[in-house]
Amino acid sequence: MKTTTSTNPLSKLYCNTFGHKYEVSKKVTLHVKEYTCKCCKRQLTTNSNGHLTDLTPMFQEINSILERIYTNRMLRVKRQSEAPTKIYHLRKIA
Ligand SMILES: [Zn+2]
């Protein structure tokens, strides 16, 4: 995924003067999120130290792996919590 570079110089000037207007563009895990500046489209992400850093291709790769692990874990937790009720129903039938 390539970041678009079609930003107008005025919005960059605005960001340099007033600061970026970041909003969450993607939730990777509970603690890791990706942010995009509404003005200049600059992208940030949370690194392993919990600090914000530029969303480089390396971090995009890390985030996609993190997201996959996180989603898989959430699915497993969900299945585990559903399991006891299924056993209960089976016992009821038997
Ligand atoms: Zn900005």
PDB file of the backbone (N, CA, C, O) and the ligand in Angstrom, with CONECT records:
HET     ZN  A 101       1
ATOM      1  N   MET A   1       0.841  -1.190   0.000  1.00  0.00           N
ATOM      2  CA  MET A   1       0.000   0.000   0.000  1.00  0.00           C
ATOM      3  C   MET A   1       0.889   1.258   0.000  1.00  0.00           C
ATOM      4  O   MET A   1       1.721   1.447   0.887  1.00  0.00           O
ATOM      5  N   LYS A   2       0.695   2.088  -0.993  1.00  0.00           N
ATOM      6  CA  LYS A   2       1.508   3.305  -1.068  1.00  0.00           C
ATOM      7  C   LYS A   2       0.744   4.495  -0.494  1.00  0.00           C
ATOM      8  O   LYS A   2      -0.471   4.605  -0.654  1.00  0.00           O
ATOM      9  N   THR A   3       1.466   5.369   0.167  1.00  0.00           N
ATOM     10  CA  THR A   3       0.826   6.556   0.705  1.00  0.00           C
ATOM     11  C   THR A   3       0.729   7.612  -0.393  1.00  0.00           C
ATOM     12  O   THR A   3       1.671   7.825  -1.157  1.00  0.00           O
ATOM     13  N   THR A   4      -0.410   8.254  -0.453  1.00  0.00           N
ATOM     14  CA  THR A   4      -0.608   9.264  -1.487  1.00  0.00           C
ATOM     15  C   THR A   4       0.197  10.516  -1.152  1.00  0.00           C
ATOM     16  O   THR A   4       0.261  10.945   0.000  1.00  0.00           O
ATOM     17  N   THR A   5       0.801  11.080  -2.171  1.00  0.00           N
ATOM     18  CA  THR A   5       1.623  12.269  -1.941  1.00  0.00           C
ATOM     19  C   THR A   5       0.990  13.521  -2.542  1.00  0.00           C
ATOM     20  O   THR A   5       1.639  14.553  -2.711  1.00  0.00           O
ATOM     21  N   SER A   6      -0.315  13.391  -2.861  1.00  0.00           N
ATOM     22  CA  SER A   6      -1.017  14.521  -3.460  1.00  0.00           C
ATOM     23  C   SER A   6      -1.521  15.486  -2.394  1.00  0.00           C
ATOM     24  O   SER A   6      -2.725  15.698  -2.246  1.00  0.00           O
ATOM     25  N   THR A   7      -0.585  16.063  -1.660  1.00  0.00           N
ATOM     26  CA  THR A   7      -0.964  17.023  -0.631  1.00  0.00           C
ATOM     27  C   THR A   7      -0.648  18.428  -1.127  1.00  0.00           C
ATOM     28  O   THR A   7       0.346  18.651  -1.818  1.00  0.00           O
ATOM     29  N   ASN A   8      -1.490  19.344  -0.770  1.00  0.00           N
ATOM     30  CA  ASN A   8      -1.197  20.704  -1.231  1.00  0.00           C
ATOM     31  C   ASN A   8      -0.300  21.422  -0.222  1.00  0.00           C
ATOM     32  O   ASN A   8      -0.414  21.218   0.987  1.00  0.00           O
ATOM     33  N   PRO A   9       0.587  22.259  -0.738  1.00  0.00           N
ATOM     34  CA  PRO A   9       1.603  22.898   0.114  1.00  0.00           C
ATOM     35  C   PRO A   9       1.008  23.746   1.227  1.00  0.00           C
ATOM     36  O   PRO A   9       1.623  23.929   2.278  1.00  0.00           O
ATOM     37  N   LEU A  10      -0.200  24.264   0.987  1.00  0.00           N
ATOM     38  CA  LEU A  10      -0.848  25.108   1.997  1.00  0.00           C
ATOM     39  C   LEU A  10      -1.177  24.338   3.272  1.00  0.00           C
ATOM     40  O   LEU A  10      -1.003  24.842   4.382  1.00  0.00           O
ATOM     41  N   SER A  11      -1.666  23.083   3.091  1.00  0.00           N
ATOM     42  CA  SER A  11      -2.014  22.297   4.271  1.00  0.00           C
ATOM     43  C   SER A  11      -0.765  21.930   5.062  1.00  0.00           C
ATOM     44  O   SER A  11      -0.809  21.811   6.287  1.00  0.00           O
ATOM     45  N   LYS A  12       0.355  21.751   4.351  1.00  0.00           N
ATOM     46  CA  LYS A  12       1.613  21.468   5.046  1.00  0.00           C
ATOM     47  C   LYS A  12       2.047  22.675   5.857  1.00  0.00           C
ATOM     48  O   LYS A  12       2.552  22.552   6.973  1.00  0.00           O
ATOM     49  N   LEU A  13       1.839  23.836   5.271  1.00  0.00           N
ATOM     50  CA  LEU A  13       2.184  25.081   5.951  1.00  0.00           C
ATOM     51  C   LEU A  13       1.321  25.235   7.197  1.00  0.00           C
ATOM     52  O   LEU A  13       1.791  25.638   8.261  1.00  0.00           O
ATOM     53  N   TYR A  14       0.023  24.895   7.029  1.00  0.00           N
ATOM     54  CA  TYR A  14      -0.924  24.963   8.144  1.00  0.00           C
ATOM     55  C   TYR A  14      -0.460  24.043   9.281  1.00  0.00           C
ATOM     56  O   TYR A  14      -0.453  24.438  10.447  1.00  0.00           O
ATOM     57  N   CYS A  15      -0.071  22.807   8.922  1.00  0.00           N
ATOM     58  CA  CYS A  15       0.367  21.829   9.928  1.00  0.00           C
ATOM     59  C   CYS A  15       1.629  22.306  10.634  1.00  0.00           C
ATOM     60  O   CYS A  15       1.766  22.158  11.849  1.00  0.00           O
ATOM     61  N   ASN A  16       2.552  22.881   9.860  1.00  0.00           N
ATOM     62  CA  ASN A  16       3.787  23.361  10.460  1.00  0.00           C
ATOM     63  C   ASN A  16       3.523  24.497  11.440  1.00  0.00           C
ATOM     64  O   ASN A  16       4.235  24.658  12.432  1.00  0.00           O
ATOM     65  N   THR A  17       2.502  25.274  11.151  1.00  0.00           N
ATOM     66  CA  THR A  17       2.189  26.417  11.998  1.00  0.00           C
ATOM     67  C   THR A  17       1.321  26.023  13.190  1.00  0.00           C
ATOM     68  O   THR A  17       1.619  26.384  14.328  1.00  0.00           O
ATOM     69  N   PHE A  18       0.252  25.283  12.926  1.00  0.00           N
ATOM     70  CA  PHE A  18      -0.721  24.985  13.982  1.00  0.00           C
ATOM     71  C   PHE A  18      -0.645  23.561  14.524  1.00  0.00           C
ATOM     72  O   PHE A  18      -1.293  23.228  15.517  1.00  0.00           O
ATOM     73  N   GLY A  19       0.151  22.727  13.863  1.00  0.00           N
ATOM     74  CA  GLY A  19       0.239  21.335  14.291  1.00  0.00           C
ATOM     75  C   GLY A  19      -0.705  20.471  13.487  1.00  0.00           C
ATOM     76  O   GLY A  19      -1.669  20.964  12.901  1.00  0.00           O
ATOM     77  N   HIS A  20      -0.422  19.165  13.462  1.00  0.00           N
ATOM     78  CA  HIS A  20      -1.229  18.236  12.661  1.00  0.00           C
ATOM     79  C   HIS A  20      -2.567  17.955  13.328  1.00  0.00           C
ATOM     80  O   HIS A  20      -2.715  18.062  14.545  1.00  0.00           O
ATOM     81  N   LYS A  21      -3.532  17.592  12.497  1.00  0.00           N
ATOM     82  CA  LYS A  21      -4.850  17.211  13.015  1.00  0.00           C
ATOM     83  C   LYS A  21      -5.025  15.715  12.805  1.00  0.00           C
ATOM     84  O   LYS A  21      -5.661  15.280  11.845  1.00  0.00           O
ATOM     85  N   TYR A  22      -4.458  14.942  13.704  1.00  0.00           N
ATOM     86  CA  TYR A  22      -4.487  13.490  13.537  1.00  0.00           C
ATOM     87  C   TYR A  22      -5.825  12.891  13.942  1.00  0.00           C
ATOM     88  O   TYR A  22      -6.436  13.303  14.928  1.00  0.00           O
ATOM     89  N   GLU A  23      -6.265  11.915  13.168  1.00  0.00           N
ATOM     90  CA  GLU A  23      -7.425  11.125  13.582  1.00  0.00           C
ATOM     91  C   GLU A  23      -7.096   9.655  13.339  1.00  0.00           C
ATOM     92  O   GLU A  23      -6.318   9.318  12.447  1.00  0.00           O
ATOM     93  N   VAL A  24      -7.707   8.779  14.153  1.00  0.00           N
ATOM     94  CA  VAL A  24      -7.426   7.352  14.041  1.00  0.00           C
ATOM     95  C   VAL A  24      -7.933   6.846  12.691  1.00  0.00           C
ATOM     96  O   VAL A  24      -9.121   6.950  12.388  1.00  0.00           O
ATOM     97  N   SER A  25      -7.023   6.298  11.884  1.00  0.00           N
ATOM     98  CA  SER A  25      -7.433   5.785  10.578  1.00  0.00           C
ATOM     99  C   SER A  25      -7.604   4.277  10.616  1.00  0.00           C
ATOM    100  O   SER A  25      -8.277   3.697   9.764  1.00  0.00           O
ATOM    101  N   LYS A  26      -6.980   3.634  11.627  1.00  0.00           N
ATOM    102  CA  LYS A  26      -7.085   2.181  11.709  1.00  0.00           C
ATOM    103  C   LYS A  26      -6.739   1.724  13.119  1.00  0.00           C
ATOM    104  O   LYS A  26      -5.767   2.191  13.713  1.00  0.00           O
ATOM    105  N   LYS A  27      -7.545   0.804  13.651  1.00  0.00           N
ATOM    106  CA  LYS A  27      -7.221   0.198  14.941  1.00  0.00           C
ATOM    107  C   LYS A  27      -6.572  -1.140  14.679  1.00  0.00           C
ATOM    108  O   LYS A  27      -7.220  -2.061  14.180  1.00  0.00           O
ATOM    109  N   VAL A  28      -5.295  -1.258  15.012  1.00  0.00           N
ATOM    110  CA  VAL A  28      -4.573  -2.503  14.750  1.00  0.00           C
ATOM    111  C   VAL A  28      -4.811  -3.493  15.891  1.00  0.00           C
ATOM    112  O   VAL A  28      -5.253  -4.619  15.661  1.00  0.00           O
ATOM    113  N   THR A  29      -4.517  -3.070  17.115  1.00  0.00           N
ATOM    114  CA  THR A  29      -4.839  -3.855  18.316  1.00  0.00           C
ATOM    115  C   THR A  29      -5.415  -2.867  19.330  1.00  0.00           C
ATOM    116  O   THR A  29      -5.675  -1.707  19.012  1.00  0.00           O
ATOM    117  N   LEU A  30      -5.609  -3.358  20.565  1.00  0.00           N
ATOM    118  CA  LEU A  30      -6.131  -2.479  21.604  1.00  0.00           C
ATOM    119  C   LEU A  30      -5.215  -1.286  21.829  1.00  0.00           C
ATOM    120  O   LEU A  30      -5.672  -0.181  22.122  1.00  0.00           O
ATOM    121  N   HIS A  31      -3.901  -1.526  21.686  1.00  0.00           N
ATOM    122  CA  HIS A  31      -2.928  -0.485  22.028  1.00  0.00           C
ATOM    123  C   HIS A  31      -2.270   0.161  20.819  1.00  0.00           C
ATOM    124  O   HIS A  31      -1.720   1.258  20.920  1.00  0.00           O
ATOM    125  N   VAL A  32      -2.322  -0.510  19.682  1.00  0.00           N
ATOM    126  CA  VAL A  32      -1.665   0.025  18.488  1.00  0.00           C
ATOM    127  C   VAL A  32      -2.700   0.557  17.508  1.00  0.00           C
ATOM    128  O   VAL A  32      -3.619  -0.153  17.101  1.00  0.00           O
ATOM    129  N   LYS A  33      -2.533   1.800  17.145  1.00  0.00           N
ATOM    130  CA  LYS A  33      -3.448   2.421  16.190  1.00  0.00           C
ATOM    131  C   LYS A  33      -2.649   3.158  15.129  1.00  0.00           C
ATOM    132  O   LYS A  33      -1.489   3.511  15.339  1.00  0.00           O
ATOM    133  N   GLU A  34      -3.283   3.386  13.987  1.00  0.00           N
ATOM    134  CA  GLU A  34      -2.676   4.197  12.951  1.00  0.00           C
ATOM    135  C   GLU A  34      -3.441   5.511  12.866  1.00  0.00           C
ATOM    136  O   GLU A  34      -4.669   5.540  12.941  1.00  0.00           O
ATOM    137  N   TYR A  35      -2.698   6.585  12.708  1.00  0.00           N
ATOM    138  CA  TYR A  35      -3.301   7.913  12.657  1.00  0.00           C
ATOM    139  C   TYR A  35      -2.971   8.588  11.331  1.00  0.00           C
ATOM    140  O   TYR A  35      -1.879   8.417  10.791  1.00  0.00           O
ATOM    141  N   THR A  36      -3.923   9.353  10.816  1.00  0.00           N
ATOM    142  CA  THR A  36      -3.675  10.130   9.607  1.00  0.00           C
ATOM    143  C   THR A  36      -4.035  11.585   9.876  1.00  0.00           C
ATOM    144  O   THR A  36      -5.077  11.877  10.464  1.00  0.00           O
ATOM    145  N   CYS A  37      -3.170  12.494   9.443  1.00  0.00           N
ATOM    146  CA  CYS A  37      -3.459  13.917   9.592  1.00  0.00           C
ATOM    147  C   CYS A  37      -4.503  14.311   8.563  1.00  0.00           C
ATOM    148  O   CYS A  37      -4.368  14.014   7.376  1.00  0.00           O
ATOM    149  N   LYS A  38      -5.554  14.989   9.037  1.00  0.00           N
ATOM    150  CA  LYS A  38      -6.645  15.376   8.139  1.00  0.00           C
ATOM    151  C   LYS A  38      -6.173  16.384   7.097  1.00  0.00           C
ATOM    152  O   LYS A  38      -6.743  16.464   6.009  1.00  0.00           O
ATOM    153  N   CYS A  39      -5.139  17.151   7.420  1.00  0.00           N
ATOM    154  CA  CYS A  39      -4.678  18.203   6.505  1.00  0.00           C
ATOM    155  C   CYS A  39      -3.665  17.693   5.484  1.00  0.00           C
ATOM    156  O   CYS A  39      -3.900  17.778   4.278  1.00  0.00           O
ATOM    157  N   CYS A  40      -2.535  17.162   5.965  1.00  0.00           N
ATOM    158  CA  CYS A  40      -1.450  16.853   5.044  1.00  0.00           C
ATOM    159  C   CYS A  40      -1.325  15.358   4.761  1.00  0.00           C
ATOM    160  O   CYS A  40      -0.436  14.941   4.018  1.00  0.00           O
ATOM    161  N   LYS A  41      -2.221  14.538   5.355  1.00  0.00           N
ATOM    162  CA  LYS A  41      -2.248  13.085   5.144  1.00  0.00           C
ATOM    163  C   LYS A  41      -1.008  12.361   5.681  1.00  0.00           C
ATOM    164  O   LYS A  41      -0.728  11.227   5.294  1.00  0.00           O
ATOM    165  N   ARG A  42      -0.273  13.022   6.569  1.00  0.00           N
ATOM    166  CA  ARG A  42       0.873  12.358   7.173  1.00  0.00           C
ATOM    167  C   ARG A  42       0.357  11.245   8.086  1.00  0.00           C
ATOM    168  O   ARG A  42      -0.631  11.429   8.798  1.00  0.00           O
ATOM    169  N   GLN A  43       1.034  10.082   8.063  1.00  0.00           N
ATOM    170  CA  GLN A  43       0.553   8.941   8.841  1.00  0.00           C
ATOM    171  C   GLN A  43       1.510   8.592   9.968  1.00  0.00           C
ATOM    172  O   GLN A  43       2.729   8.576   9.798  1.00  0.00           O
ATOM    173  N   LEU A  44       0.924   8.312  11.120  1.00  0.00           N
ATOM    174  CA  LEU A  44       1.689   7.899  12.290  1.00  0.00           C
ATOM    175  C   LEU A  44       1.157   6.576  12.790  1.00  0.00           C
ATOM    176  O   LEU A  44       0.038   6.179  12.466  1.00  0.00           O
ATOM    177  N   THR A  45       1.971   5.893  13.588  1.00  0.00           N
ATOM    178  CA  THR A  45       1.496   4.682  14.253  1.00  0.00           C
ATOM    179  C   THR A  45       2.140   4.580  15.622  1.00  0.00           C
ATOM    180  O   THR A  45       3.126   5.259  15.908  1.00  0.00           O
ATOM    181  N   THR A  46       1.572   3.720  16.472  1.00  0.00           N
ATOM    182  CA  THR A  46       2.148   3.488  17.784  1.00  0.00           C
ATOM    183  C   THR A  46       3.254   2.450  17.636  1.00  0.00           C
ATOM    184  O   THR A  46       3.022   1.395  17.047  1.00  0.00           O
ATOM    185  N   ASN A  47       4.439   2.719  18.152  1.00  0.00           N
ATOM    186  CA  ASN A  47       5.499   1.711  18.080  1.00  0.00           C
ATOM    187  C   ASN A  47       5.513   0.860  19.340  1.00  0.00           C
ATOM    188  O   ASN A  47       4.661   1.016  20.216  1.00  0.00           O
ATOM    189  N   SER A  48       6.496  -0.051  19.428  1.00  0.00           N
ATOM    190  CA  SER A  48       6.520  -1.006  20.541  1.00  0.00           C
ATOM    191  C   SER A  48       6.723  -0.332  21.895  1.00  0.00           C
ATOM    192  O   SER A  48       6.424  -0.923  22.932  1.00  0.00           O
ATOM    193  N   ASN A  49       7.231   0.906  21.890  1.00  0.00           N
ATOM    194  CA  ASN A  49       7.404   1.627  23.151  1.00  0.00           C
ATOM    195  C   ASN A  49       6.154   2.405  23.550  1.00  0.00           C
ATOM    196  O   ASN A  49       6.109   3.038  24.605  1.00  0.00           O
ATOM    197  N   GLY A  50       5.147   2.346  22.693  1.00  0.00           N
ATOM    198  CA  GLY A  50       3.917   3.075  22.970  1.00  0.00           C
ATOM    199  C   GLY A  50       3.984   4.522  22.528  1.00  0.00           C
ATOM    200  O   GLY A  50       3.086   5.312  22.820  1.00  0.00           O
ATOM    201  N   HIS A  51       5.070   4.873  21.812  1.00  0.00           N
ATOM    202  CA  HIS A  51       5.205   6.234  21.304  1.00  0.00           C
ATOM    203  C   HIS A  51       4.759   6.309  19.850  1.00  0.00           C
ATOM    204  O   HIS A  51       4.708   5.300  19.146  1.00  0.00           O
ATOM    205  N   LEU A  52       4.437   7.520  19.416  1.00  0.00           N
ATOM    206  CA  LEU A  52       4.016   7.691  18.031  1.00  0.00           C
ATOM    207  C   LEU A  52       5.239   7.864  17.130  1.00  0.00           C
ATOM    208  O   LEU A  52       6.202   8.548  17.476  1.00  0.00           O
ATOM    209  N   THR A  53       5.168   7.224  15.973  1.00  0.00           N
ATOM    210  CA  THR A  53       6.265   7.307  15.023  1.00  0.00           C
ATOM    211  C   THR A  53       5.699   7.328  13.614  1.00  0.00           C
ATOM    212  O   THR A  53       4.547   6.944  13.408  1.00  0.00           O
ATOM    213  N   ASP A  54       6.483   7.769  12.643  1.00  0.00           N
ATOM    214  CA  ASP A  54       6.014   7.799  11.257  1.00  0.00           C
ATOM    215  C   ASP A  54       5.658   6.401  10.775  1.00  0.00           C
ATOM    216  O   ASP A  54       6.367   5.436  11.060  1.00  0.00           O
ATOM    217  N   LEU A  55       4.566   6.300  10.049  1.00  0.00           N
ATOM    218  CA  LEU A  55       4.132   5.005   9.526  1.00  0.00           C
ATOM    219  C   LEU A  55       4.932   4.682   8.256  1.00  0.00           C
ATOM    220  O   LEU A  55       4.513   4.978   7.137  1.00  0.00           O
ATOM    221  N   THR A  56       6.086   4.072   8.474  1.00  0.00           N
ATOM    222  CA  THR A  56       6.946   3.676   7.352  1.00  0.00           C
ATOM    223  C   THR A  56       6.463   2.334   6.815  1.00  0.00           C
ATOM    224  O   THR A  56       5.701   1.648   7.497  1.00  0.00           O
ATOM    225  N   PRO A  57       6.885   1.935   5.607  1.00  0.00           N
ATOM    226  CA  PRO A  57       6.503   0.611   5.083  1.00  0.00           C
ATOM    227  C   PRO A  57       6.840  -0.513   6.060  1.00  0.00           C
ATOM    228  O   PRO A  57       6.121  -1.509   6.132  1.00  0.00           O
ATOM    229  N   MET A  58       7.940  -0.355   6.819  1.00  0.00           N
ATOM    230  CA  MET A  58       8.317  -1.368   7.800  1.00  0.00           C
ATOM    231  C   MET A  58       7.253  -1.482   8.889  1.00  0.00           C
ATOM    232  O   MET A  58       6.877  -2.587   9.281  1.00  0.00           O
ATOM    233  N   PHE A  59       6.771  -0.343   9.376  1.00  0.00           N
ATOM    234  CA  PHE A  59       5.743  -0.358  10.412  1.00  0.00           C
ATOM    235  C   PHE A  59       4.405  -0.847   9.866  1.00  0.00           C
ATOM    236  O   PHE A  59       3.636  -1.480  10.589  1.00  0.00           O
ATOM    237  N   GLN A  60       4.119  -0.555   8.579  1.00  0.00           N
ATOM    238  CA  GLN A  60       2.893  -1.063   7.964  1.00  0.00           C
ATOM    239  C   GLN A  60       2.898  -2.581   7.961  1.00  0.00           C
ATOM    240  O   GLN A  60       1.880  -3.225   8.217  1.00  0.00           O
ATOM    241  N   GLU A  61       4.076  -3.144   7.664  1.00  0.00           N
ATOM    242  CA  GLU A  61       4.255  -4.597   7.647  1.00  0.00           C
ATOM    243  C   GLU A  61       4.054  -5.161   9.058  1.00  0.00           C
ATOM    244  O   GLU A  61       3.322  -6.132   9.247  1.00  0.00           O
ATOM    245  N   ILE A  62       4.710  -4.543  10.042  1.00  0.00           N
ATOM    246  CA  ILE A  62       4.584  -4.990  11.433  1.00  0.00           C
ATOM    247  C   ILE A  62       3.125  -4.927  11.868  1.00  0.00           C
ATOM    248  O   ILE A  62       2.614  -5.862  12.485  1.00  0.00           O
ATOM    249  N   ASN A  63       2.457  -3.821  11.545  1.00  0.00           N
ATOM    250  CA  ASN A  63       1.060  -3.649  11.950  1.00  0.00           C
ATOM    251  C   ASN A  63       0.140  -4.694  11.330  1.00  0.00           C
ATOM    252  O   ASN A  63      -0.791  -5.170  11.979  1.00  0.00           O
ATOM    253  N   SER A  64       0.402  -5.053  10.061  1.00  0.00           N
ATOM    254  CA  SER A  64      -0.467  -6.043   9.426  1.00  0.00           C
ATOM    255  C   SER A  64      -0.284  -7.413  10.086  1.00  0.00           C
ATOM    256  O   SER A  64      -1.237  -8.184  10.202  1.00  0.00           O
ATOM    257  N   ILE A  65       0.952  -7.712  10.518  1.00  0.00           N
ATOM    258  CA  ILE A  65       1.196  -8.972  11.227  1.00  0.00           C
ATOM    259  C   ILE A  65       0.516  -8.935  12.600  1.00  0.00           C
ATOM    260  O   ILE A  65      -0.155  -9.884  13.004  1.00  0.00           O
ATOM    261  N   LEU A  66       0.708  -7.813  13.305  1.00  0.00           N
ATOM    262  CA  LEU A  66       0.077  -7.624  14.619  1.00  0.00           C
ATOM    263  C   LEU A  66      -1.432  -7.779  14.530  1.00  0.00           C
ATOM    264  O   LEU A  66      -2.057  -8.420  15.374  1.00  0.00           O
ATOM    265  N   GLU A  67      -2.006  -7.181  13.495  1.00  0.00           N
ATOM    266  CA  GLU A  67      -3.455  -7.213  13.316  1.00  0.00           C
ATOM    267  C   GLU A  67      -3.945  -8.644  13.135  1.00  0.00           C
ATOM    268  O   GLU A  67      -4.975  -9.039  13.682  1.00  0.00           O
ATOM    269  N   ARG A  68      -3.177  -9.422  12.345  1.00  0.00           N
ATOM    270  CA  ARG A  68      -3.561 -10.813  12.092  1.00  0.00           C
ATOM    271  C   ARG A  68      -3.519 -11.623  13.384  1.00  0.00           C
ATOM    272  O   ARG A  68      -4.438 -12.387  13.678  1.00  0.00           O
ATOM    273  N   ILE A  69      -2.433 -11.448  14.161  1.00  0.00           N
ATOM    274  CA  ILE A  69      -2.290 -12.166  15.431  1.00  0.00           C
ATOM    275  C   ILE A  69      -3.424 -11.780  16.371  1.00  0.00           C
ATOM    276  O   ILE A  69      -4.041 -12.635  17.006  1.00  0.00           O
ATOM    277  N   TYR A  70      -3.687 -10.485  16.449  1.00  0.00           N
ATOM    278  CA  TYR A  70      -4.716  -9.960  17.348  1.00  0.00           C
ATOM    279  C   TYR A  70      -6.093 -10.501  16.978  1.00  0.00           C
ATOM    280  O   TYR A  70      -6.845 -10.929  17.853  1.00  0.00           O
ATOM    281  N   THR A  71      -6.428 -10.486  15.688  1.00  0.00           N
ATOM    282  CA  THR A  71      -7.729 -10.965  15.234  1.00  0.00           C
ATOM    283  C   THR A  71      -7.887 -12.450  15.518  1.00  0.00           C
ATOM    284  O   THR A  71      -8.940 -12.895  15.976  1.00  0.00           O
ATOM    285  N   ASN A  72      -6.829 -13.221  15.242  1.00  0.00           N
ATOM    286  CA  ASN A  72      -6.868 -14.658  15.511  1.00  0.00           C
ATOM    287  C   ASN A  72      -7.102 -14.942  16.986  1.00  0.00           C
ATOM    288  O   ASN A  72      -7.882 -15.823  17.349  1.00  0.00           O
ATOM    289  N   ARG A  73      -6.404 -14.172  17.839  1.00  0.00           N
ATOM    290  CA  ARG A  73      -6.538 -14.377  19.275  1.00  0.00           C
ATOM    291  C   ARG A  73      -7.954 -14.046  19.727  1.00  0.00           C
ATOM    292  O   ARG A  73      -8.532 -14.759  20.549  1.00  0.00           O
ATOM    293  N   MET A  74      -8.511 -12.965  19.190  1.00  0.00           N
ATOM    294  CA  MET A  74      -9.867 -12.567  19.558  1.00  0.00           C
ATOM    295  C   MET A  74     -10.875 -13.648  19.164  1.00  0.00           C
ATOM    296  O   MET A  74     -11.808 -13.938  19.913  1.00  0.00           O
ATOM    297  N   LEU A  75     -10.680 -14.245  17.979  1.00  0.00           N
ATOM    298  CA  LEU A  75     -11.578 -15.299  17.510  1.00  0.00           C
ATOM    299  C   LEU A  75     -11.507 -16.511  18.418  1.00  0.00           C
ATOM    300  O   LEU A  75     -12.527 -17.128  18.726  1.00  0.00           O
ATOM    301  N   ARG A  76     -10.265 -16.859  18.859  1.00  0.00           N
ATOM    302  CA  ARG A  76     -10.081 -18.016  19.714  1.00  0.00           C
ATOM    303  C   ARG A  76     -10.746 -17.792  21.067  1.00  0.00           C
ATOM    304  O   ARG A  76     -11.407 -18.684  21.598  1.00  0.00           O
ATOM    305  N   VAL A  77     -10.563 -16.584  21.624  1.00  0.00           N
ATOM    306  CA  VAL A  77     -11.171 -16.250  22.914  1.00  0.00           C
ATOM    307  C   VAL A  77     -12.688 -16.356  22.801  1.00  0.00           C
ATOM    308  O   VAL A  77     -13.355 -16.858  23.706  1.00  0.00           O
ATOM    309  N   LYS A  78     -13.224 -15.878  21.681  1.00  0.00           N
ATOM    310  CA  LYS A  78     -14.663 -15.908  21.460  1.00  0.00           C
ATOM    311  C   LYS A  78     -15.168 -17.356  21.424  1.00  0.00           C
ATOM    312  O   LYS A  78     -16.191 -17.691  22.021  1.00  0.00           O
ATOM    313  N   ARG A  79     -14.413 -18.211  20.696  1.00  0.00           N
ATOM    314  CA  ARG A  79     -14.807 -19.612  20.589  1.00  0.00           C
ATOM    315  C   ARG A  79     -14.762 -20.303  21.949  1.00  0.00           C
ATOM    316  O   ARG A  79     -15.640 -21.099  22.282  1.00  0.00           O
ATOM    317  N   GLN A  80     -13.713 -19.982  22.744  1.00  0.00           N
ATOM    318  CA  GLN A  80     -13.569 -20.597  24.059  1.00  0.00           C
ATOM    319  C   GLN A  80     -14.726 -20.222  24.971  1.00  0.00           C
ATOM    320  O   GLN A  80     -15.214 -21.052  25.738  1.00  0.00           O
ATOM    321  N   SER A  81     -15.166 -18.963  24.887  1.00  0.00           N
ATOM    322  CA  SER A  81     -16.240 -18.525  25.766  1.00  0.00           C
ATOM    323  C   SER A  81     -17.578 -19.117  25.328  1.00  0.00           C
ATOM    324  O   SER A  81     -18.513 -19.204  26.124  1.00  0.00           O
ATOM    325  N   GLU A  82     -17.664 -19.522  24.069  1.00  0.00           N
ATOM    326  CA  GLU A  82     -18.909 -20.121  23.586  1.00  0.00           C
ATOM    327  C   GLU A  82     -18.981 -21.610  23.909  1.00  0.00           C
ATOM    328  O   GLU A  82     -20.066 -22.185  24.004  1.00  0.00           O
ATOM    329  N   ALA A  83     -17.820 -22.222  24.074  1.00  0.00           N
ATOM    330  CA  ALA A  83     -17.746 -23.666  24.262  1.00  0.00           C
ATOM    331  C   ALA A  83     -18.585 -24.206  25.426  1.00  0.00           C
ATOM    332  O   ALA A  83     -19.329 -25.167  25.228  1.00  0.00           O
ATOM    333  N   PRO A  84     -18.497 -23.628  26.634  1.00  0.00           N
ATOM    334  CA  PRO A  84     -19.251 -24.197  27.768  1.00  0.00           C
ATOM    335  C   PRO A  84     -20.746 -24.284  27.514  1.00  0.00           C
ATOM    336  O   PRO A  84     -21.373 -25.256  27.934  1.00  0.00           O
ATOM    337  N   THR A  85     -21.333 -23.317  26.850  1.00  0.00           N
ATOM    338  CA  THR A  85     -22.772 -23.353  26.598  1.00  0.00           C
ATOM    339  C   THR A  85     -23.132 -24.498  25.660  1.00  0.00           C
ATOM    340  O   THR A  85     -24.180 -25.130  25.797  1.00  0.00           O
ATOM    341  N   LYS A  86     -22.222 -24.755  24.685  1.00  0.00           N
ATOM    342  CA  LYS A  86     -22.475 -25.857  23.764  1.00  0.00           C
ATOM    343  C   LYS A  86     -22.489 -27.182  24.505  1.00  0.00           C
ATOM    344  O   LYS A  86     -23.353 -28.028  24.274  1.00  0.00           O
ATOM    345  N   ILE A  87     -21.510 -27.354  25.409  1.00  0.00           N
ATOM    346  CA  ILE A  87     -21.438 -28.586  26.199  1.00  0.00           C
ATOM    347  C   ILE A  87     -22.708 -28.725  27.049  1.00  0.00           C
ATOM    348  O   ILE A  87     -23.267 -29.815  27.174  1.00  0.00           O
ATOM    349  N   TYR A  88     -23.147 -27.619  27.621  1.00  0.00           N
ATOM    350  CA  TYR A  88     -24.342 -27.594  28.435  1.00  0.00           C
ATOM    351  C   TYR A  88     -25.555 -28.099  27.647  1.00  0.00           C
ATOM    352  O   TYR A  88     -26.335 -28.923  28.125  1.00  0.00           O
ATOM    353  N   HIS A  89     -25.684 -27.574  26.415  1.00  0.00           N
ATOM    354  CA  HIS A  89     -26.797 -27.969  25.566  1.00  0.00           C
ATOM    355  C   HIS A  89     -26.741 -29.444  25.219  1.00  0.00           C
ATOM    356  O   HIS A  89     -27.764 -30.127  25.186  1.00  0.00           O
ATOM    357  N   LEU A  90     -25.510 -29.937  24.956  1.00  0.00           N
ATOM    358  CA  LEU A  90     -25.337 -31.351  24.628  1.00  0.00           C
ATOM    359  C   LEU A  90     -25.773 -32.225  25.798  1.00  0.00           C
ATOM    360  O   LEU A  90     -26.439 -33.242  25.605  1.00  0.00           O
ATOM    361  N   ARG A  91     -25.392 -31.825  27.017  1.00  0.00           N
ATOM    362  CA  ARG A  91     -25.758 -32.597  28.209  1.00  0.00           C
ATOM    363  C   ARG A  91     -27.277 -32.620  28.388  1.00  0.00           C
ATOM    364  O   ARG A  91     -27.859 -33.624  28.799  1.00  0.00           O
ATOM    365  N   LYS A  92     -27.893 -31.494  28.070  1.00  0.00           N
ATOM    366  CA  LYS A  92     -29.335 -31.363  28.227  1.00  0.00           C
ATOM    367  C   LYS A  92     -30.058 -32.360  27.300  1.00  0.00           C
ATOM    368  O   LYS A  92     -31.050 -32.993  27.663  1.00  0.00           O
ATOM    369  N   ILE A  93     -29.490 -32.457  26.067  1.00  0.00           N
ATOM    370  CA  ILE A  93     -30.084 -33.365  25.080  1.00  0.00           C
ATOM    371  C   ILE A  93     -29.872 -34.817  25.513  1.00  0.00           C
ATOM    372  O   ILE A  93     -30.785 -35.639  25.432  1.00  0.00           O
ATOM    373  N   ALA A  94     -28.642 -35.125  25.979  1.00  0.00           N
ATOM    374  CA  ALA A  94     -28.310 -36.489  26.387  1.00  0.00           C
ATOM    375  C   ALA A  94     -28.887 -36.778  27.752  1.00  0.00           C
ATOM    376  O   ALA A  94     -28.716 -37.880  28.273  1.00  0.00           O
TER     377      ALA A  94
HETATM  378 ZN    ZN A 101      -0.614  17.519   9.012  1.00  0.00          ZN2+
END
